[in-house]
Amino acid sequence: MTSSTTGPTDDLTPAQRAAAVRRLEKAIGSLAGVAIQRMEERLAWYRAMPPDNRSWIGLVVQAGIAAFVEWFRNPQDRTAISADVFGTAPRELTRSVTLRQTVELVRTTIEVVEEGIGQIAQGPVEQAALREGMLRYSREIAFAAAQVYAQAAELRGAWDARLEALVVDELMRGDVLDDTVRSRAAALGWDSSADLVVVVGATPEPLGGRDDVRQHTALVVDAVHRAARRARLTVLTGVQSDRLVVIIGNAEDPLTATRALANEFGPGALVIGPVVEDLLSAGISAQAALSALRAAPAWPDAPRPVLAAELLPERALAGDEAAKAQLVAEVYRPLEAAGAALLETVSVYLEQAASLESAARMLFVHPNTVRYRLKRVSELTGLNPAQPRAAFTLHMALALGRLAGPANGL
């Protein structure tokens, strides 16, 4: 940044300026010492810092005053050298010192230098020139501090995005036995012991159709995080080609939580895996959600979003062994344990196109008996045989249970 040179600063002759610069150079050490002492007195956060960090801040203060001297030396060539002030400290210092604390540091240093100008300057013209120079230089330092923290935030954001994508990829593969995954998730602010669900759907298409892949990925991830913040949800998200994955933590109602994010997904099925208790079990939810997403085309009228458990029949048809086992365990086995009458009744009822009278005639029982037995089926399985969707699920469970046999699994 280049500053103009109009006003009192230009009233100095080259000899006067050179003399003022020499006096400033001699005072750099003492001014820095006073600034450090004042920070020690006023700033509690500075007193609480480790000695090595305080020494780095001392170097920053000294470099800032020295940069002002150099900046004042060349009134016709005032390029933005002030960014170099913060380059004297390691990058890690930006994690220890907040932007607010940096503003306090700069304000204290400028205050000390302005007070010292009264003793350093000789005559009102030189004093006015130095004060005006410090006023303009303080603006340069403010811009430099903002630039440093903006760059640090950008780098941290890029690093967090890569780390998040890596964690999501590992969770989708079920690679969470390694503590490294949990520590990475913790670095992103994730509670590794929290309940979670995995949600999968299509990646939205670029609005212009020509976005760079990385840029589009970043935009999609940012949009999901914004929606999650509005809904007060904790999420991890990642774009895997044409598939968008969102892991939601501590969602009391997965359906409600997913609806808050649904607009950030592309068109098509949006599937919610089962709730699992922690990261160690994330792979279970992920595999169920992926299996359901693959099977979703078999149920064109599925709600959006839909629970993976609601797609068990389609998943079983697509060859998902876990879905087959779940249907047998949660639907067929309870009916089998309740006695042959329930199995026979629900089987006949489904074969007779859900007709109570026809089923009763085939079973040689009263329709009320059929009605009672079907109510027991609903209580045991959570599926109402009179509803078409539940009837389809029962059909599939009965077939798989018969194939499994009375004792052996699939």
N, C-alpha and C positions, 0 to 999 in steps of 0.2 A: 504494500500500500504506500502511496506517495502522498506526503502532506504538503500543503501550500506553504510559502515562506513569507507571506505578507505580515505586516504589523511590527511590533516592537522588536521581534527577533532579528529583523533585518537591519536594525539601527546600529548593530555592533560592527566595528571594523574588523578586518581579519586579525589584526594584532590583539584587539580586545577579546575576540572569540578564542584565540589560541591561549591567552592568559587565563580566561575563565575555564577552559578545558583542563589546563594544567592544575588549577586549584581543585577542580572537581576530581581529577584523577588521584590527587593526594588524599582526598577525603573519602574515597570509596570504602576503604576498610573501616574507618570510624563510623560512617553512616550505616554500613551493614551491621556493625556491632550494636549500634543504638536500636536499629530496627529489630534485631533478634531479641534484645533485652526487652523491648516493648511488647513483642509477641509473647515472651515468657510471662510478662506481667498480666497481659490482657486476655490471652487466648488459652482457655482451658484445654482445648483439643491439642494444641501444640505442646503444652506441658506433659500431656499424657502419652505423647508419641515415643517410640523407642529412640535411643540415642542416634542410631544410624540414619533414621528418617529425618531427625532434626538437623543432622549435619548436612544432609542433602538439601534441605530447605534453606539452610544457611548459604550454601553454594548458589542456589537459585536467586536468593536476595542479592547476593554480591554480583552475580552475573547480570541481574536486572539493572542495578545501578551502573555497572560498567557499560552495559548496552546503551543506557541513556547518555552517558558521556560520549560514546562513539556516535550515537544518533545526533547529538547536539554539535559535534565537531564538523559535520558535513551538511550544512543547511540546504545545499543544492542537490544532494543525492540521498534522500531519506527513504530508502527502500525498507521494506518491513523486516528488519533484522530482529525485531522483538520476539519472534517465534523461537529464535535460537536460545532465548533465556531459559525456556522450559526444557530445552534439549540437554542441559547440563545434568539433569536428574534422570534416573532410570525410568523406563516406561511404567514399571510397577508402582511408582509413586502416585500415579493418577488413580490407582485403586485404593490407596491409603488416604489421599487428600481429596475431599469432595470439591466440586466447583464452588460451592458457597465458602468453603474454607480458603480456597485459592483467592477468592475476591477479598476476604479479610486480610490475607497475607499481602496482596498487592496494595490494598488501601493503607495498611499500616506502613509499608515501605515508602509509598508516595508521601504520606503524611510526614515521615521522618525527613525525607529529602527536601520537601518544601520548607520545613522548619530550618533545615541546615543551610538553605539558600541564603537566608538573611545574614549568616556569618561568612559564607563563602564568597558571595558576590561583592564587588567593589563598585559602589555607585548605583543610583536608581535605574540607569539604563540597563546595566548588566543584570541587575536583580529582576527587572521586568522581563528581560529576554529569557532568563533561566526559568522564571515562573511560567511564562507562556510555553516555553519548550517542554516543561514537565507536564503541563496541562495536555498538550498534544500527544506527548509520549504515553501518558496514562491511557489515552484512547487506544493507541497502538497495542499496549499491553493487554487491554481488555479484549480486543479482537483476537490477539494471539492466544489468550487463555481459552476463549470460546472455541477457537480452532482446535486446540490440543484436546479439549474434552469431547468435541464433536468427532474427531478422528478416533479417539479411544472408544467412544460409544459405537461408532460404526464398525470398528474391528471386533469389539465384543459381541455386537449383534451378529456379525458374520460367523464368528466362532460358535456362538450359541446355536445358530441355525444348523451348522454342520454337525455339532454335537447332538442336537435334537434329532436330526435325520438318522444319525448313526444309532441312537438309542431306539428309535421307532423300528428301524430295520432289524435290530437284534431282538426286540420284543416280538416282532412278527414271526421271527424264526424260532422263538422260544428259547433263545440263548441268554437266560437270566440267572443261571446257576453261578456264574462268575460274578464276584462282588464288584468287578469293574463296571458292569452295566448299572448296578444300583448306585454306585458312587457318581457315575455320569448323570444319572437321572436326578440325584440329589443336588448336583451342581446346577441343574436347571430349575431347582426349587420344587422338586417332586418328592412327596412323602412316599418312601418305598413300601411302607406298610399299609397304605391306603387302599380301600376297595377301588376297583376300576372296571371299565368296560372298553372294549375295542369296537370302534365304528368304522365301517368301510363303505365306500361308494366311489362314484366316478369323479375323476379330476375335471373341473370346469374347463371349457375351451377358452383360449385367449380371446379377449374381446375383439382385437383387431385381426386375429387369425395368423399374425406373423411375429408374435412376441418371441424373443430369445427364450430358450428353454429354461435357463437358470433364472432369468428375470421373471418369467411366468411362475415358476415354482416359488420364488420369494414372495410374489404378490399373493398367491393362493395361501401360503402359510401365514402371511401377515393378516389376511382377511379372516382366517379362522381364529387367530389369536384375538383380533379385535372383537369378533362376535362372542368369543368365550369371556372376554373381560366384561362385555356388556351384560352377559348372563351370569357373571360371577362364577365361572367354571375354571377349574384347573385342567389344562390339556397339554398333551404332547401331540405333535402332528408331523406328518411327512408325506411327500408326494412320491409315489412309486410308479413312474410312467403314467399310465392312464388311470391309476388307482390312487385315491386320496384316503389316508388313514388318520383317524383321530382317536387318541386314547384319552378318555375322560376319567378323572379321579374324583372320588367322594361324591358321585352323582346319586342322590337319594332316589331320583326317578329317572332312569336312563332314557325313557321315551321323551319326557319333557326336556331333558338336557339336550338330546340329539335334535329335537325340533328347533331349538334355539340356534343350532349350527347348520340346519338343513340347507339353507339358501347358499351356503358356501361350497356345496357339492355340485357336481355336474348332474345332468339328467339321468334317470334310470334308478335302479334299486339302491336303497340305502339301508344297510343291515347293521344291527346291534348285536354284538356277541353277548354271552352270559356274563353276569357280574362275578368277578373273582376277587379274592381277598387281598392280594398283593402282587407285586411285580413277579414273584416266583411263579405265579399261576397265569401270567399275562398270555402265554402261548396258548392256553386252553381257550380263552375268549377269542384270541386272534384266529385260531384255526377254525373255530365254529363260525365266526363271521365271514371268513373267506369262503368256506364251504357253502354257506348260505348265499353269498353273493354269486357264486358260480351257478347255483341251482335256481336262483331267483327268476330267470326267464321262463321256467316251467309254471310259474304262478303270475301271470300278467297283471292280475287285479290285486296283487299284494299291497297292503298299505305302505306308506312312505313317511317315516321309517318303519321298519318291521324287525321284530326280534328274530334272531337266528333260530330260536326254538320253534317258532311258528312255521318254519320252513323244513321241519324235520322230514316230512314225507318226500319232498322234492330232493332233499339232500340224500336220503336213502336211495332214491331212484338213480341219483347221479353217482352212486357208489361210495358214499361216505360211510365207512364202517362204524365210526363213532355215532353217527346219527341212527344207524340200524340198531346198534346196541342200546342206545337211549330209548328208542321206541319200544324195544322188547322189554327193557328193564322198568320203564315208567308206565307202560300201557298194558302190555300183554301179561307180564308176570303178576301184577296185582289182580287182574281178572282171573288168571289161572289159579291163584291162591284162594280166591273167593269161591271157587267151585265151578264145576262143569256147566251148571245151569246158566250162569252169567255169560260165559263164553258162547254157549250155544244160542242163547237169546239174542245177543248183540249181533252174532254172525247171521242168524236167520233174518233179523230185522233189517240189516243192511242189504241182504240179498233180495228181500221183498220190497225194495224201493222205499224204505222207511214207512211202511204201512203197519200200524198196530194190529189191525184186524187180520191182515194176511199173515203176519208173524204169529199171532195167537192161534190161528187155524193150523198153521204148520207145526206148532209146538203142542197143540191140543191143550191149551190153557186159556184162561180168561184174559181179555185185553188188559184188564187192570193189573194182572200179574206181569204181563210184558212191560206195562208202564212202570211198575215198581222196580223191576229188574233193571230197566234202562236208567232209572234214577240212581240206582246203586252204581251202575257203570259210570255215570257222571261224577258221583262222589269219589269213586276210587281213582279215576283217571283225569278228572277235570275237563273231560270232553263230553259234550252233549250229542248223542247219536242223531238227534233230530236236526242238527245243523249240518248243512252240506260239507263245510270245511272240516268240521270235527269228524264227520262220517268218513271222509276220505282218509284222515289220519288213522282212524280206527281200522279201516280196511287194510292199510299198509302195515299197521302194527300186528294185526292178526295173521297176515300172511307171513311176516318175518318171524313171528313167534312160532308158528307151525314149522317153518323151516329150521328154526333153532332147536326144536325138540323140547322135551320136558326138563332136561337138565343141562345140556351143553349150550354154550354161547355160540355166537356166529363165528 
